[in-house]
Amino acid sequence: MTQQTVQPVKPAISPEQIILAIKNMEKEQQEAFIEDLLATVSPEYLESIRSADEEDGIIQLMVKAGLVRPRRSKKLSPSDPVPEEERRKLAEKLGQTPGRLLSEIIISEREQ
């Protein structure tokens, strides 16, 4: 029996047609298609997804065990990391102790 070499099939559609078809998909379909395509052509991409999933699983186990706190779902904006009320209280507290170094104030707060 002779062994035949399989030749790759050349698609009859152009890359532009593929791009247009993807653009016409719904958002969820686009994301699924692109993820499947990346996983098919890039083993590194697939491994990075597996690695991220493992990392998330480890973090969830650590949270359940009480070793770490869960990640915050509500993020403060980078331009306003401290809420207004807390910032006001801190300003009042610092205003009550003129002439003291901030490090001294922090140390005395920790000791209380």
Secondary structure, DSSP 8 states (H G I E B T S, - for coil): -----------SS-HHHHHHHHHTS-HHHHHHHHHHHHHHH-HHHHHHHHHHHHHHHHHHHHHHTTSS----SS---TT--S-HHHHHHHHHHHHTSTT--HHHHHHHHHH-
